[in-house]
Amino acid sequence: MTNFWQGKRVLVTGHTGFKGSWLSLWLHSLGAEVFGFALEPDTQPSLFDQLDLAAKIHHKIGDICDPQALSDYLEFCQPDVVFHLAAQPLVLRGYREAPLTWNTNIMGTVNLLEAARHLKHPSTIIAVTTDKVYHNRETNHFYSEDDRLGGLDPYSASKAATELAIQSYRSVLSQEERPVKLVSARAGNVIGGGDWAENRLIPDIVRALSKGESIEVRNHSAVRPWQHVLEPLFGYMCLAEHVTKGTSDVSALNFGPNQSEMRSVGDVVECSMQHWAGTYHKREQANAPHEAGLLMLSIEKAKEVLGWEPKWDFSQTVEKTMAWYKEAQNGADILSLTKRQIEEFENA
């Protein structure tokens, strides 16, 4: 890692979430002054609490759907870099709570970008979306940044619409000559220790194994671009440094595994059980909400622009993830465990 982050003022929206907690800890360890704006953690346990991050960073509870509160905090922070992670990130919850999903993902982002129009301090904003922003044809096609946007479920569609808002604000900020640089980052399916969300594969696996129960697996054959949480976070940080230094004008980048590392849900389950013995059964659900069966990303542009590429292959990714949960269950100090895995990644 470079010394770029030493002394930087960095705002992380969604810092109480899974990815936000890993990112906030990592930035703090690199010498950044970290500010967080998010709702209270929505899981119990939560990685944010396990790491005691409230004692390490500037911690503000707030809702990105409250434009005044968000604008006031942005003005208070005067950030050098903003990582916008706050979102409603769950596909199935998106079906149950579609208006909340649309409002949080689109208008929450618009509120942030509108507030950025008033910043006088030079700032770089990395707006994080998802691999699901693409119009998925369910074919053996690796989606690149120039592919058509779209989405069938409320979560995916809201994130595709968010990308359009980001594109629009890039134009607005440029026309108004604001000192703000804006780019979106589209990450594949992220796994790693400390994720306790509902209806997400790794947390479901861990909950079942820790109770000695059979893992219930839906969409067993669905293929996803699985990656360890540290991979895209490293990509976001590289992208922020790249954009801040003005090396080139990039609008969006994908972050995911190499093409040879795409795997199915079943592969994740079976690989997990190599590190934590257990059993699983497939769950066939009639009239289940639509979820993509095949989704693959091209990361060639990130490699070309940033020199970024994945450090851990699929097997290492699952191994590191399951090791975190097993050590945590056995009473390991969560902060030391998480820092150690960050160091292992940095040295890989």
N, C-alpha and C positions, 0 to 999 in steps of 0.2 A: 504494500500500500504506500501511496505517496503521502507527503505531509500537507496536502491540499486542505484537509479538514481541520487542521489545527487552528483553533480560534474562530472558525466560521460559525455564524449564527444560522442555525438550521431549524426550520419549522417542519414537523411531521404531523399531518392530519391523520387521524386514525391510529395514533400512537399506542392506544390501549389494546389494539387488536393483535393477532398472531404475528403477522408480518411487521406491523408497526413496532412491536416490542423488540423483535430481533434487530430491526434497523436502528431504533433509538439507542439500544445498548451498544451496538457496534459504533455508531457515530460518536457516542459519549467516550468510548474507549480510544477513539482516534483523536480526541481533543476538541471536538466540536462543542459549542454551547447549544444544547438541544432544547427546543420548545415543542410542546405537544398540545394539540387541540383535538378532542374527541369526546364521544359519549363514555359513560362508565363501561368498564369491561362487561361484555354480555355473556360470559361463561363463568362457571365455577367448577374447578379452579380457572384462573387466567394467568397466562405467562407474565402479563404486566405486573400483577401482584406478586407472583413467585419471584420475580427479579427485583422487587421493591424499587421499581423505576420512578415512582413518585418522589423518592428521596434523592434521585440522581439528576433529574432534568426539571425544567420549568413545565409544570403539569397543569393544564387547564381543561376542565370539563366543560364542553360546549357542543352545540349541534351545528353542523355545517348548513343545515336548513334554516338557521337563524342568521340572515345576512348581516345584521348590525353587529352581533356578537363576534362573528367571524372577521368582519372588517376591522373592528376595534382591536382584535388580537393581532391581526396582521400588522396593523399600524404600530402596536406595542412592540412586536418582535423585530420589525425592520430586518427581515431575514435576507441573508445572502443566497440561500437555497431553500426551496420548499419542495418537500416530497408529499404529494397529495395521494394518500392511500385510503382516506375515509370513504366508506361505501357500504351498501348492502350487498355482501359478496356471495350469497348462497342462492343457487338455482331454484331449489325447491321452495325456499321461503319466498322467492320472487313470485311464484305461482300463488301462494297463499296471501301475500301482501304486495300485490302489484303496484298500487298507488304509492306506497311508501318506497318501494324499490325505484320507481321512476323518479320520484321527487328527490330522494337522497342522491342517487347516482347522477342525474342530470342537473337538477337545480342546485344541489349542493356544490357541484363543480362550477356551475355558472356563478354562484355566490362568491366562491374563492377567486375566480378569474376577474369578476367585476371589481372586487376589492383590490386586486392587483393593479387595476387601472389607475389607482390613486397613489401607488407607491412611488416615491421619489428616489429611493435607494435602489441601486442596481440589484436585480434578483433573477435567479434561474428557477423555473418551476418545472418539476417532473411530475406530470399527471399520469398516474398509473391506472390502466384499464385492465384488459384481459385478452387471452387468446380467443375468447368467444365473440369478439367484435366482428369477425368475418362471416360473410354469407356462406355458411358451411354446406357444401354440396355432397358431403359424405363420400368423397372419393379419395384416391391415393394422391392427394395434392397437398404439398407443403405451402401453407399460406404465407405470402410475403406482404410487406407493408403496402404495396400498391393494389392488392386485391380488393374486391368489392366488400363493403361493410354490410352487416345485416344481422338478424337474430330472430329466432322463432319464439323463444321463451322470454318472459318479461326481463329477466336479468340480462341476458345476452343483448336483447334489443335496446335496453336502456344504456348499456355500455357502448353499443355502436352509435347511438344518438349522442352520447357524451363525447365520442371522438369527433363528431361533427361540430359540437360546441367548441371543442378545443381548437379545431381548424379555424373556425370563425374568429375566435379570440386571438389566435396568432396573427391574423390579418388586422384586427382592430388595434392590437398593441403596437404593431409595426406602423400602421398609418398614423397613429397618435404619437409616435416616437417615444413610447414609454420605455424606461430602462429595464424592461422585463423580457426575458427569453423563455419561451414556452415550448415544450416537447412532450409527446406522450410515449409511454412505455407499456408494451403489451406482453404480459407474462403468461407462460404456460401454467399447467397445474402444479401448484407448490405444495410440497410436503416437508415435514421436519418436526422436531420436538417442540412441545408447547402448544400445539393446536388442539383445542378442546371443543371445536364447533360441532353443531348438530349436523347430521346427515352428510358428513364428509368422511372419506374413506379411511384415512389413517386413524382419526379419533374413534371411529366405529370399531376398527380392528382392535385398538388398544383397550377400549372399554370392554369388549367381549373377552379378550385374552386375560385381562386382569381379573375377571370374574370366573374364569374357567368355562366360559360359554362358547358355543359355536358361533363363528362370525357369520352374520347374515349379509350376503353379497348381492347387490342389484347391479344390473348392467355388466355382468361378468366379462363379456367380450369387448366392451367399449375400450377404444384405444385413445390415450391422452399423452400430451407432452409433459410427462412427470419430471420434476426437477426439485432439488433441495432448495429450501427457502433462501439460503445464502447465495445461490447462483444469481437469481434476478436482482437481489438487493445489491450485490457487487456490481451488476450491470447498471442499476440505477445510479449508483455512486460514480461509476466511470462516465456515464452519460452526463451527469450533472457537471462534473469537472470539465469534460470535453466541451459542453455548450457554454459554460461560464468563460472558458478561455477563448471561445470564438473560433475554435479550430475549423469547424465547418457548420453549415446551416442544415441540420437534420430535423425533420418534423415528427417522426415516429420510428421506434425500433421494437422488434420482437426479441424476447428473451425466453429461451427454452433449451431442451437437450439437443444433442446432435441427432441427425436423422436416423442413425442406426440404433438409437436408444429409446425410440418410441415403444411403449409397452401397454398391455391391456390391464384392466382392473384386476382380472384374475392373476396376472403376473405379479402385481403388487402384493396381493394377498398371499400368494404362495411364497414369494421371496421374504415377506415379513415373517412367515412361520418357520423359515430356516433359522431365524434369530430368536424366536419366541414360539415355542411349540403350541400347537392348537389345532382346531378343526374349523371348517367352514361349510356352509351350504348356500346354494344359489336361491335367490328369491325371485320367483317369476310373478309379476304383478300385472294383472289385466287392467287395461285402461290407465296405465301409469302416465304421469306427465312426461312430455317429450324431453329427452336428454340426448345430446349428440352421441352417435355410436362410433364415429371416427373423426378425430381432429388432430391435425399435425401442423407444426409451425416451421417456417424457414427462418434460420437465425444467421443467414449468410451476411446480411447487411450489418448486423451488430459486430460480426467478426471483422468485416472490411473497415467500418467506420471507427470502431473503438479498439480493435485488437482484442476484444473480449471473446472468451469461449468457455464452455462449461469445464469445471475442474473435476467433478465427480461423475462417474458413470452411473447407470441405473442401479447396479448392485451396491455400490458404495453409498448411493443416496438412501436406499432403503436401510442398509446396515447402520448408517449414522443416525437415521431417524429412530429406528427401533432401539438402538443403544441408549439414546436420550431417555426414552420412556422407561426402559427397564431400569436404568440407573436412578431415575427420579422415583420410581416405585420402591426401590430399595433404600430410599432415604438420602440420596446424594444431595449435596448443596446445589440448588438449581442455578444460582448465579455462577458458581465455579464451573459447573458442567457446561453451561451455555457459552461462557467465555472460552472454555477449552475447545469447544467445537468450532468457534470462530477462528481461533488460532490455528487449529488443524486445517481449516479451509484456506486461511491466508498462506500457510506454508505448503499447501498442496502443489 
